[in-house]
Amino acid sequence: MYGLEKEKKPFEFGLETELKKDRKKAKARLDEIDEHIHEVKKEIREGKSSKELDDLGVILHGYTATKKVLNKALKS
């Protein structure tokens, strides 16, 4: 019925809820991910075969998405 619906909580990743509790762990993870992003970018700059570049692009997108989730968890 109208107005009787339960309010839904916003979706949170398991990693997000875990890292909200422990800020030091979140900061360490963020630093780790930054290092990995720099390594992947370095590999991309060196130039590899097109298959390897595609794979590195996917990995880079994964790391940047994880970084966004961590930054969101740290802000809230």
Sequence and secondary structure as in RCSB ss.txt:
>XXXX:A:sequence
MYGLEKEKKPFEFGLETELKKDRKKAKARLDEIDEHIHEVKKEIREGKSSKELDDLGVILHGYTATKKVLNKALK
S
>XXXX:A:secstr
 TT S        HHHHHHHH HHHHHHHHHHHHHHHHHHHHHHHH   HHHHHHHHHHHHHHHHHHHHHHHHHH
 
